[in-house]
Amino acid sequence: MAQARGDEAETMKQAQHALALAGPGDHLVRGAASGFLGLAAWSRGEISAALATFTQAVASLHKAGNLVDELGSTVVLADLWLAAGRPGKARRIMLPALKTAQGQGRTADRAAAELHVGLSEIDCEAGNLGGARLHLETVAALQERTPSTESRYRWFVASGLLARAEGAPERAVELLEQAEPLYRLGFFPEVRPIPAMTARIWIAQGRLLDAEDWAHARGVSVTDRASYPREFDHLTLVRLYIAQHRAHPGSDIAVAAGDLLDRLFDAARASGRAGSLVEIRMLQALLHEVQGHRPQARQAWWLTLAEAPEPGELVRLFLNEGVPMTALLRDVTNDAGHDTGPAGEHTLRLLRLAASATAVADGSVPGQGPTSSAGLLSERELQVLRLLGGGLSGPEIADALFVSYNTLRSHTKHIFTKLEVGNRRAAVRQARERGLFSLRL
């Protein structure tokens, strides 16, 4: 109960008391108590301590013969390795766990689904989009047999990450919207708030006003104290400031963003969060780049790769930054003194992947040219457009789609832009003329 309330001090007190009372053979009690200690440490951002205690928890569950809980806990342990900047390690503990789950039949379907989703995110991050999609397709079949709110929530998040990697940001936002009502605040810290994940997509799209609305709604500011529970929000805010400085150079927001990054870096380093340090270093490099400080940007980039425990496993973290990252990569590789070792090779690989994605987007790859404005409508936008043609009011459409009215207005604005119209009546007329209402979703 204390952990569910977010009372870390009471959680640790009760867990330590349980460990003191448990005998050497009380593996189930020891596993549960160690697990709660690990989660409390994770909530504080103390990843090394969380890894040590949660590893003990999984080992105790194994000794207790509680296989299903052991497999489910392996997913949490993998999340901790990701926070430690070790996606390869996370993959290595999840693959044998998945094999074990698959051998247990339907009794372990839920654990298997969660492991598949976790592996999908790791594959997506590493640039293996085909592998990521295969995991998610497997989960869809498992969920039909054993529905789970937690695995469905993570499935939508992972699917959103994959859609973004595949160049479909609107679809990614739709999937995150579907994930949000499935999230249940419980034992695990909310280290990746869905609104911030959505805001990162908006920033990459240049929808800075929408991202500013997010920052205001979340109450996040560059003057905040650095803390792990808000780190994801703060790093999202830095991205917004970098984009704003790029759009309007000369303001002092870059200085404020740099100060926030320095505080976040010090806090992450003190707690041993290597995964956070890599992301912070990357943003420091982009911040220098947007200010025209090229030597400092190059230095920060090489520090990013040098300090990453497993840089070769990281692709989407970098490429999701879009044009600013591509500009940085080009500058780094054009520098006569650039690294020619593994870090230099990975930089060149990232640049090739970025160039390939850009070629597909602008139509320079044969057979993959840009579509018409109507073809750019996402599945959700087509749903909204059909409802607009049905005579329902805005609030009624929002209720029908289980989204907020503000979200509906955002969809409507994008529809008007893509159809090059200024109002609802004109959008419906265009849709009928182009046969959009007859498209199958």
KOLGU-406957 format. One record per residue (C-alpha): x, y, z negated; residue in three letters. Coordinates in steps of 0.05 Angstrom, whole numbers. Layout:
<nodes>
{east=X | north=Y | up=Z | lodo=ALA}
...
</nodes>
This chain:
<nodes>
{east=0 | north=0 | up=0 | lodo=MET}
{east=56 | north=48 | up=-17 | lodo=ALA}
{east=89 | north=37 | up=51 | lodo=GLN}
{east=23 | north=48 | up=87 | lodo=ALA}
{east=14 | north=114 | up=49 | lodo=ARG}
{east=84 | north=136 | up=69 | lodo=GLY}
{east=108 | north=136 | up=-4 | lodo=ASP}
{east=180 | north=114 | up=8 | lodo=GLU}
{east=202 | north=121 | up=-64 | lodo=ALA}
{east=146 | north=77 | up=-91 | lodo=GLU}
{east=157 | north=27 | up=-34 | lodo=THR}
{east=230 | north=19 | up=-51 | lodo=MET}
{east=215 | north=14 | up=-126 | lodo=LYS}
{east=164 | north=-41 | up=-116 | lodo=GLN}
{east=206 | north=-79 | up=-64 | lodo=ALA}
{east=268 | north=-77 | up=-108 | lodo=GLN}
{east=226 | north=-101 | up=-167 | lodo=HIS}
{east=200 | north=-159 | up=-125 | lodo=ALA}
{east=271 | north=-178 | up=-105 | lodo=LEU}
{east=293 | north=-177 | up=-177 | lodo=ALA}
{east=237 | north=-224 | up=-197 | lodo=LEU}
{east=244 | north=-271 | up=-138 | lodo=ALA}
{east=286 | north=-334 | up=-146 | lodo=GLY}
{east=339 | north=-356 | up=-95 | lodo=PRO}
{east=288 | north=-403 | up=-63 | lodo=GLY}
{east=230 | north=-353 | up=-60 | lodo=ASP}
{east=244 | north=-340 | up=13 | lodo=HIS}
{east=175 | north=-312 | up=30 | lodo=LEU}
{east=177 | north=-261 | up=-26 | lodo=VAL}
{east=249 | north=-243 | up=-11 | lodo=ARG}
{east=232 | north=-235 | up=63 | lodo=GLY}
{east=173 | north=-189 | up=49 | lodo=ALA}
{east=211 | north=-147 | up=-1 | lodo=ALA}
{east=272 | north=-140 | up=44 | lodo=SER}
{east=226 | north=-121 | up=101 | lodo=GLY}
{east=194 | north=-65 | up=62 | lodo=PHE}
{east=263 | north=-39 | up=41 | lodo=LEU}
{east=284 | north=-40 | up=114 | lodo=GLY}
{east=222 | north=-2 | up=136 | lodo=LEU}
{east=232 | north=50 | up=81 | lodo=ALA}
{east=304 | north=60 | up=104 | lodo=ALA}
{east=281 | north=66 | up=177 | lodo=TRP}
{east=231 | north=120 | up=157 | lodo=SER}
{east=288 | north=160 | up=128 | lodo=ARG}
{east=331 | north=149 | up=191 | lodo=GLY}
{east=382 | north=107 | up=154 | lodo=GLU}
{east=390 | north=57 | up=210 | lodo=ILE}
{east=451 | north=19 | up=184 | lodo=SER}
{east=416 | north=5 | up=118 | lodo=ALA}
{east=351 | north=-13 | up=154 | lodo=ALA}
{east=388 | north=-62 | up=199 | lodo=LEU}
{east=422 | north=-96 | up=140 | lodo=ALA}
{east=359 | north=-106 | up=99 | lodo=THR}
{east=313 | north=-123 | up=157 | lodo=PHE}
{east=362 | north=-175 | up=183 | lodo=THR}
{east=358 | north=-207 | up=114 | lodo=GLN}
{east=282 | north=-204 | up=118 | lodo=ALA}
{east=281 | north=-242 | up=184 | lodo=VAL}
{east=330 | north=-294 | up=157 | lodo=ALA}
{east=287 | north=-304 | up=95 | lodo=SER}
{east=224 | north=-313 | up=137 | lodo=LEU}
{east=261 | north=-365 | up=177 | lodo=HIS}
{east=281 | north=-403 | up=114 | lodo=LYS}
{east=209 | north=-399 | up=90 | lodo=ALA}
{east=186 | north=-432 | up=154 | lodo=GLY}
{east=141 | north=-373 | up=170 | lodo=ASN}
{east=155 | north=-375 | up=245 | lodo=LEU}
{east=101 | north=-328 | up=270 | lodo=VAL}
{east=121 | north=-273 | up=222 | lodo=ASP}
{east=194 | north=-285 | up=238 | lodo=GLU}
{east=182 | north=-276 | up=312 | lodo=LEU}
{east=140 | north=-214 | up=301 | lodo=GLY}
{east=193 | north=-185 | up=255 | lodo=SER}
{east=245 | north=-196 | up=309 | lodo=THR}
{east=210 | north=-143 | up=351 | lodo=VAL}
{east=219 | north=-93 | up=294 | lodo=VAL}
{east=292 | north=-114 | up=286 | lodo=LEU}
{east=302 | north=-101 | up=360 | lodo=ALA}
{east=272 | north=-32 | up=352 | lodo=ASP}
{east=324 | north=-18 | up=299 | lodo=LEU}
{east=380 | north=-40 | up=345 | lodo=TRP}
{east=352 | north=8 | up=397 | lodo=LEU}
{east=356 | north=64 | up=346 | lodo=ALA}
{east=428 | north=43 | up=335 | lodo=ALA}
{east=442 | north=53 | up=409 | lodo=GLY}
{east=447 | north=-22 | up=423 | lodo=ARG}
{east=395 | north=-43 | up=475 | lodo=PRO}
{east=438 | north=-101 | up=497 | lodo=GLY}
{east=439 | north=-128 | up=426 | lodo=LYS}
{east=364 | north=-118 | up=421 | lodo=ALA}
{east=355 | north=-159 | up=485 | lodo=ARG}
{east=401 | north=-214 | up=459 | lodo=ARG}
{east=359 | north=-226 | up=397 | lodo=ILE}
{east=292 | north=-221 | up=433 | lodo=MET}
{east=306 | north=-270 | up=489 | lodo=LEU}
{east=316 | north=-332 | up=444 | lodo=PRO}
{east=257 | north=-309 | up=401 | lodo=ALA}
{east=214 | north=-306 | up=464 | lodo=LEU}
{east=236 | north=-376 | up=484 | lodo=LYS}
{east=217 | north=-401 | up=415 | lodo=THR}
{east=149 | north=-367 | up=418 | lodo=ALA}
{east=134 | north=-396 | up=487 | lodo=GLN}
{east=147 | north=-465 | up=458 | lodo=GLY}
{east=95 | north=-456 | up=404 | lodo=GLN}
{east=35 | north=-451 | up=450 | lodo=GLY}
{east=-23 | north=-406 | up=433 | lodo=ARG}
{east=-5 | north=-399 | up=359 | lodo=THR}
{east=51 | north=-352 | up=378 | lodo=ALA}
{east=16 | north=-315 | up=436 | lodo=ASP}
{east=14 | north=-250 | up=398 | lodo=ARG}
{east=88 | north=-252 | up=381 | lodo=ALA}
{east=104 | north=-272 | up=453 | lodo=ALA}
{east=64 | north=-212 | up=479 | lodo=ALA}
{east=101 | north=-164 | up=433 | lodo=GLU}
{east=168 | north=-193 | up=454 | lodo=LEU}
{east=151 | north=-187 | up=528 | lodo=HIS}
{east=132 | north=-114 | up=518 | lodo=VAL}
{east=197 | north=-99 | up=480 | lodo=GLY}
{east=238 | north=-133 | up=534 | lodo=LEU}
{east=200 | north=-93 | up=587 | lodo=SER}
{east=221 | north=-28 | up=555 | lodo=GLU}
{east=294 | north=-50 | up=552 | lodo=ILE}
{east=294 | north=-73 | up=625 | lodo=ASP}
{east=261 | north=-8 | up=646 | lodo=CYS}
{east=314 | north=33 | up=609 | lodo=GLU}
{east=369 | north=-7 | up=642 | lodo=ALA}
{east=340 | north=6 | up=712 | lodo=GLY}
{east=313 | north=-65 | up=722 | lodo=ASN}
{east=243 | north=-43 | up=741 | lodo=LEU}
{east=224 | north=-109 | up=772 | lodo=GLY}
{east=240 | north=-146 | up=708 | lodo=GLY}
{east=202 | north=-95 | up=667 | lodo=ALA}
{east=140 | north=-104 | up=710 | lodo=ARG}
{east=143 | north=-180 | up=706 | lodo=LEU}
{east=144 | north=-177 | up=630 | lodo=HIS}
{east=83 | north=-131 | up=630 | lodo=LEU}
{east=45 | north=-175 | up=679 | lodo=GLU}
{east=58 | north=-234 | up=634 | lodo=THR}
{east=31 | north=-196 | up=574 | lodo=VAL}
{east=-33 | north=-179 | up=611 | lodo=ALA}
{east=-48 | north=-254 | up=617 | lodo=ALA}
{east=-30 | north=-267 | up=544 | lodo=LEU}
{east=-75 | north=-211 | up=519 | lodo=GLN}
{east=-136 | north=-243 | up=552 | lodo=GLU}
{east=-125 | north=-303 | up=506 | lodo=ARG}
{east=-103 | north=-267 | up=442 | lodo=THR}
{east=-123 | north=-193 | up=442 | lodo=PRO}
{east=-81 | north=-150 | up=395 | lodo=SER}
{east=-88 | north=-75 | up=384 | lodo=THR}
{east=-14 | north=-68 | up=370 | lodo=GLU}
{east=9 | north=-105 | up=432 | lodo=SER}
{east=-42 | north=-68 | up=475 | lodo=ARG}
{east=-18 | north=-1 | up=448 | lodo=TYR}
{east=54 | north=-19 | up=463 | lodo=ARG}
{east=35 | north=-48 | up=531 | lodo=TRP}
{east=4 | north=19 | up=552 | lodo=PHE}
{east=66 | north=57 | up=527 | lodo=VAL}
{east=114 | north=10 | up=564 | lodo=ALA}
{east=70 | north=13 | up=626 | lodo=SER}
{east=73 | north=89 | up=622 | lodo=GLY}
{east=149 | north=88 | up=617 | lodo=LEU}
{east=152 | north=42 | up=677 | lodo=LEU}
{east=104 | north=86 | up=718 | lodo=ALA}
{east=148 | north=146 | up=703 | lodo=ARG}
{east=210 | north=108 | up=725 | lodo=ALA}
{east=175 | north=89 | up=789 | lodo=GLU}
{east=160 | north=161 | up=805 | lodo=GLY}
{east=87 | north=164 | up=784 | lodo=ALA}
{east=85 | north=215 | up=728 | lodo=PRO}
{east=9 | north=227 | up=732 | lodo=GLU}
{east=-3 | north=153 | up=725 | lodo=ARG}
{east=46 | north=152 | up=667 | lodo=ALA}
{east=7 | north=206 | up=631 | lodo=VAL}
{east=-58 | north=167 | up=642 | lodo=GLU}
{east=-28 | north=105 | up=611 | lodo=LEU}
{east=-3 | north=144 | up=551 | lodo=LEU}
{east=-72 | north=173 | up=543 | lodo=GLU}
{east=-100 | north=103 | up=540 | lodo=GLN}
{east=-48 | north=83 | up=489 | lodo=ALA}
{east=-61 | north=140 | up=441 | lodo=GLU}
{east=-129 | north=117 | up=413 | lodo=PRO}
{east=-100 | north=47 | up=402 | lodo=LEU}
{east=-45 | north=72 | up=356 | lodo=TYR}
{east=-55 | north=55 | up=283 | lodo=ARG}
{east=-12 | north=89 | up=231 | lodo=LEU}
{east=12 | north=32 | up=187 | lodo=GLY}
{east=76 | north=3 | up=161 | lodo=PHE}
{east=122 | north=27 | up=218 | lodo=PHE}
{east=147 | north=99 | up=224 | lodo=PRO}
{east=120 | north=138 | up=283 | lodo=GLU}
{east=187 | north=151 | up=317 | lodo=VAL}
{east=159 | north=164 | up=387 | lodo=ARG}
{east=95 | north=205 | up=381 | lodo=PRO}
{east=54 | north=197 | up=445 | lodo=ILE}
{east=39 | north=272 | up=452 | lodo=PRO}
{east=114 | north=286 | up=454 | lodo=ALA}
{east=124 | north=230 | up=505 | lodo=MET}
{east=71 | north=263 | up=548 | lodo=THR}
{east=102 | north=332 | up=538 | lodo=ALA}
{east=169 | north=305 | up=565 | lodo=ARG}
{east=134 | north=285 | up=629 | lodo=ILE}
{east=102 | north=353 | up=635 | lodo=TRP}
{east=169 | north=387 | up=626 | lodo=ILE}
{east=200 | north=345 | up=681 | lodo=ALA}
{east=142 | north=364 | up=726 | lodo=GLN}
{east=151 | north=438 | up=711 | lodo=GLY}
{east=84 | north=442 | up=673 | lodo=ARG}
{east=116 | north=486 | up=620 | lodo=LEU}
{east=51 | north=519 | up=598 | lodo=LEU}
{east=22 | north=451 | up=580 | lodo=ASP}
{east=86 | north=434 | up=543 | lodo=ALA}
{east=82 | north=500 | up=505 | lodo=GLU}
{east=12 | north=482 | up=484 | lodo=ASP}
{east=38 | north=416 | up=458 | lodo=TRP}
{east=92 | north=451 | up=417 | lodo=ALA}
{east=41 | north=498 | up=387 | lodo=HIS}
{east=-7 | north=442 | up=370 | lodo=ALA}
{east=48 | north=401 | up=337 | lodo=ARG}
{east=74 | north=461 | up=299 | lodo=GLY}
{east=145 | north=446 | up=320 | lodo=VAL}
{east=198 | north=501 | up=319 | lodo=SER}
{east=272 | north=511 | up=331 | lodo=VAL}
{east=278 | north=537 | up=260 | lodo=THR}
{east=253 | north=471 | up=230 | lodo=ASP}
{east=298 | north=431 | up=184 | lodo=ARG}
{east=327 | north=371 | up=220 | lodo=ALA}
{east=292 | north=307 | up=198 | lodo=SER}
{east=286 | north=238 | up=228 | lodo=TYR}
{east=210 | north=235 | up=228 | lodo=PRO}
{east=208 | north=297 | up=272 | lodo=ARG}
{east=270 | north=284 | up=313 | lodo=GLU}
{east=233 | north=261 | up=375 | lodo=PHE}
{east=190 | north=324 | up=373 | lodo=ASP}
{east=251 | north=368 | up=364 | lodo=HIS}
{east=289 | north=335 | up=422 | lodo=LEU}
{east=227 | north=346 | up=465 | lodo=THR}
{east=226 | north=419 | up=445 | lodo=LEU}
{east=298 | north=426 | up=466 | lodo=VAL}
{east=280 | north=399 | up=534 | lodo=ARG}
{east=225 | north=452 | up=539 | lodo=LEU}
{east=275 | north=507 | up=521 | lodo=TYR}
{east=325 | north=483 | up=572 | lodo=ILE}
{east=270 | north=484 | up=626 | lodo=ALA}
{east=247 | north=554 | up=604 | lodo=GLN}
{east=318 | north=580 | up=607 | lodo=HIS}
{east=326 | north=551 | up=677 | lodo=ARG}
{east=262 | north=586 | up=698 | lodo=ALA}
{east=278 | north=651 | up=664 | lodo=HIS}
{east=353 | north=659 | up=652 | lodo=PRO}
{east=379 | north=712 | up=605 | lodo=GLY}
{east=335 | north=698 | up=545 | lodo=SER}
{east=362 | north=677 | up=477 | lodo=ASP}
{east=324 | north=611 | up=476 | lodo=ILE}
{east=386 | north=573 | up=498 | lodo=ALA}
{east=423 | north=596 | up=436 | lodo=VAL}
{east=365 | north=574 | up=392 | lodo=ALA}
{east=363 | north=507 | up=426 | lodo=ALA}
{east=438 | north=498 | up=416 | lodo=GLY}
{east=432 | north=513 | up=342 | lodo=ASP}
{east=376 | north=461 | up=335 | lodo=LEU}
{east=418 | north=409 | up=372 | lodo=LEU}
{east=476 | north=422 | up=325 | lodo=ASP}
{east=432 | north=410 | up=264 | lodo=ARG}
{east=402 | north=347 | up=295 | lodo=LEU}
{east=472 | north=322 | up=313 | lodo=PHE}
{east=498 | north=331 | up=242 | lodo=ASP}
{east=437 | north=296 | up=212 | lodo=ALA}
{east=442 | north=237 | up=261 | lodo=ALA}
{east=516 | north=229 | up=251 | lodo=ARG}
{east=508 | north=229 | up=175 | lodo=ALA}
{east=457 | north=173 | up=181 | lodo=SER}
{east=494 | north=132 | up=233 | lodo=GLY}
{east=440 | north=137 | up=287 | lodo=ARG}
{east=482 | north=125 | up=349 | lodo=ALA}
{east=421 | north=123 | up=394 | lodo=GLY}
{east=402 | north=193 | up=372 | lodo=SER}
{east=473 | north=218 | up=381 | lodo=LEU}
{east=475 | north=196 | up=454 | lodo=VAL}
{east=410 | north=233 | up=470 | lodo=GLU}
{east=434 | north=296 | up=432 | lodo=ILE}
{east=501 | north=295 | up=468 | lodo=ARG}
{east=465 | north=289 | up=535 | lodo=MET}
{east=421 | north=349 | up=519 | lodo=LEU}
{east=481 | north=389 | up=497 | lodo=GLN}
{east=512 | north=375 | up=565 | lodo=ALA}
{east=448 | north=397 | up=601 | lodo=LEU}
{east=444 | north=459 | up=558 | lodo=LEU}
{east=515 | north=479 | up=577 | lodo=HIS}
{east=499 | north=464 | up=650 | lodo=GLU}
{east=437 | north=508 | up=652 | lodo=VAL}
{east=478 | north=565 | up=622 | lodo=GLN}
{east=532 | north=558 | up=674 | lodo=GLY}
{east=583 | north=532 | up=624 | lodo=HIS}
{east=609 | north=478 | up=670 | lodo=ARG}
{east=673 | north=458 | up=634 | lodo=PRO}
{east=635 | north=450 | up=569 | lodo=GLN}
{east=579 | north=412 | up=605 | lodo=ALA}
{east=630 | north=363 | up=635 | lodo=ARG}
{east=663 | north=353 | up=568 | lodo=GLN}
{east=597 | north=340 | up=533 | lodo=ALA}
{east=578 | north=290 | up=587 | lodo=TRP}
{east=641 | north=249 | up=578 | lodo=TRP}
{east=630 | north=250 | up=503 | lodo=LEU}
{east=560 | north=224 | up=515 | lodo=THR}
{east=586 | north=162 | up=550 | lodo=LEU}
{east=647 | north=154 | up=506 | lodo=ALA}
{east=607 | north=153 | up=442 | lodo=GLU}
{east=550 | north=109 | up=469 | lodo=ALA}
{east=558 | north=38 | up=442 | lodo=PRO}
{east=529 | north=9 | up=507 | lodo=GLU}
{east=528 | north=63 | up=560 | lodo=PRO}
{east=517 | north=14 | up=617 | lodo=GLY}
{east=449 | north=-4 | up=588 | lodo=GLU}
{east=425 | north=68 | up=593 | lodo=LEU}
{east=395 | north=92 | up=658 | lodo=VAL}
{east=326 | north=122 | up=648 | lodo=ARG}
{east=348 | north=164 | up=588 | lodo=LEU}
{east=390 | north=203 | up=637 | lodo=PHE}
{east=350 | north=199 | up=702 | lodo=LEU}
{east=285 | north=220 | up=669 | lodo=ASN}
{east=316 | north=290 | up=663 | lodo=GLU}
{east=308 | north=298 | up=738 | lodo=GLY}
{east=341 | north=354 | up=778 | lodo=VAL}
{east=381 | north=384 | up=720 | lodo=PRO}
{east=414 | north=316 | up=708 | lodo=MET}
{east=428 | north=306 | up=782 | lodo=THR}
{east=462 | north=374 | up=785 | lodo=ALA}
{east=504 | north=356 | up=724 | lodo=LEU}
{east=524 | north=288 | up=753 | lodo=LEU}
{east=545 | north=321 | up=819 | lodo=ARG}
{east=587 | north=372 | up=783 | lodo=ASP}
{east=620 | north=319 | up=740 | lodo=VAL}
{east=637 | north=273 | up=799 | lodo=THR}
{east=662 | north=332 | up=842 | lodo=ASN}
{east=711 | north=351 | up=788 | lodo=ASP}
{east=781 | north=330 | up=809 | lodo=ALA}
{east=798 | north=306 | up=739 | lodo=GLY}
{east=736 | north=263 | up=729 | lodo=HIS}
{east=740 | north=195 | up=694 | lodo=ASP}
{east=754 | north=137 | up=741 | lodo=THR}
{east=743 | north=83 | up=689 | lodo=GLY}
{east=678 | north=50 | up=667 | lodo=PRO}
{east=648 | north=117 | up=647 | lodo=ALA}
{east=663 | north=146 | up=715 | lodo=GLY}
{east=634 | north=84 | up=750 | lodo=GLU}
{east=570 | north=90 | up=710 | lodo=HIS}
{east=565 | north=164 | up=727 | lodo=THR}
{east=571 | north=147 | up=801 | lodo=LEU}
{east=519 | north=93 | up=793 | lodo=ARG}
{east=471 | north=142 | up=761 | lodo=LEU}
{east=483 | north=193 | up=817 | lodo=LEU}
{east=468 | north=140 | up=870 | lodo=ARG}
{east=404 | north=120 | up=834 | lodo=LEU}
{east=383 | north=193 | up=828 | lodo=ALA}
{east=397 | north=205 | up=902 | lodo=ALA}
{east=357 | north=144 | up=921 | lodo=SER}
{east=297 | north=166 | up=880 | lodo=ALA}
{east=300 | north=236 | up=911 | lodo=THR}
{east=303 | north=207 | up=981 | lodo=ALA}
{east=240 | north=166 | up=970 | lodo=VAL}
{east=204 | north=226 | up=940 | lodo=ALA}
{east=219 | north=274 | up=997 | lodo=ASP}
{east=206 | north=224 | up=1052 | lodo=GLY}
{east=277 | north=217 | up=1079 | lodo=SER}
{east=272 | north=141 | up=1070 | lodo=VAL}
{east=238 | north=112 | up=1132 | lodo=PRO}
{east=168 | north=88 | up=1120 | lodo=GLY}
{east=164 | north=122 | up=1052 | lodo=GLN}
{east=148 | north=194 | up=1070 | lodo=GLY}
{east=105 | north=240 | up=1029 | lodo=PRO}
{east=30 | north=230 | up=1028 | lodo=THR}
{east=-25 | north=279 | up=1040 | lodo=SER}
{east=-51 | north=321 | up=983 | lodo=SER}
{east=-111 | north=274 | up=977 | lodo=ALA}
{east=-64 | north=214 | up=973 | lodo=GLY}
{east=-29 | north=246 | up=914 | lodo=LEU}
{east=-91 | north=241 | up=871 | lodo=LEU}
{east=-79 | north=193 | up=814 | lodo=SER}
{east=-128 | north=138 | up=795 | lodo=GLU}
{east=-152 | north=179 | up=736 | lodo=ARG}
{east=-160 | north=241 | up=779 | lodo=GLU}
{east=-203 | north=202 | up=828 | lodo=LEU}
{east=-246 | north=179 | up=770 | lodo=GLN}
{east=-254 | north=251 | up=747 | lodo=VAL}
{east=-269 | north=274 | up=818 | lodo=LEU}
{east=-325 | north=223 | up=825 | lodo=ARG}
{east=-356 | north=244 | up=759 | lodo=LEU}
{east=-351 | north=317 | up=781 | lodo=LEU}
{east=-394 | north=297 | up=841 | lodo=GLY}
{east=-445 | north=264 | up=796 | lodo=GLY}
{east=-472 | north=326 | up=764 | lodo=GLY}
{east=-447 | north=314 | up=693 | lodo=LEU}
{east=-423 | north=372 | up=651 | lodo=SER}
{east=-349 | north=378 | up=631 | lodo=GLY}
{east=-360 | north=353 | up=560 | lodo=PRO}
{east=-402 | north=295 | up=585 | lodo=GLU}
{east=-347 | north=275 | up=634 | lodo=ILE}
{east=-295 | north=279 | up=578 | lodo=ALA}
{east=-338 | north=234 | up=534 | lodo=ASP}
{east=-348 | north=185 | up=591 | lodo=ALA}
{east=-272 | north=179 | up=601 | lodo=LEU}
{east=-256 | north=179 | up=526 | lodo=PHE}
{east=-210 | north=239 | up=532 | lodo=VAL}
{east=-211 | north=309 | up=502 | lodo=SER}
{east=-242 | north=367 | up=539 | lodo=TYR}
{east=-174 | north=400 | up=545 | lodo=ASN}
{east=-146 | north=337 | up=579 | lodo=THR}
{east=-205 | north=338 | up=627 | lodo=LEU}
{east=-191 | north=411 | up=644 | lodo=ARG}
{east=-119 | north=393 | up=659 | lodo=SER}
{east=-141 | north=337 | up=706 | lodo=HIS}
{east=-190 | north=384 | up=740 | lodo=THR}
{east=-137 | north=437 | up=750 | lodo=LYS}
{east=-91 | north=387 | up=783 | lodo=HIS}
{east=-147 | north=362 | up=828 | lodo=ILE}
{east=-162 | north=433 | up=852 | lodo=PHE}
{east=-87 | north=445 | up=866 | lodo=THR}
{east=-79 | north=381 | up=905 | lodo=LYS}
{east=-142 | north=391 | up=946 | lodo=LEU}
{east=-126 | north=465 | up=954 | lodo=GLU}
{east=-193 | north=488 | up=928 | lodo=VAL}
{east=-214 | north=537 | up=875 | lodo=GLY}
{east=-277 | north=507 | up=844 | lodo=ASN}
{east=-315 | north=444 | up=829 | lodo=ARG}
{east=-364 | north=450 | up=887 | lodo=ARG}
{east=-308 | north=458 | up=938 | lodo=ALA}
{east=-270 | north=398 | up=908 | lodo=ALA}
{east=-332 | north=353 | up=914 | lodo=VAL}
{east=-343 | north=376 | up=986 | lodo=ARG}
{east=-270 | north=362 | up=1004 | lodo=GLN}
{east=-275 | north=293 | up=972 | lodo=ALA}
{east=-336 | north=275 | up=1013 | lodo=ARG}
{east=-305 | north=301 | up=1077 | lodo=GLU}
{east=-241 | north=260 | up=1065 | lodo=ARG}
{east=-278 | north=197 | up=1043 | lodo=GLY}
{east=-246 | north=198 | up=974 | lodo=LEU}
{east=-310 | north=174 | up=940 | lodo=PHE}
{east=-306 | north=110 | up=981 | lodo=SER}
{east=-235 | north=93 | up=957 | lodo=LEU}
{east=-231 | north=32 | up=912 | lodo=ARG}
{east=-197 | north=42 | up=845 | lodo=LEU}
</nodes>
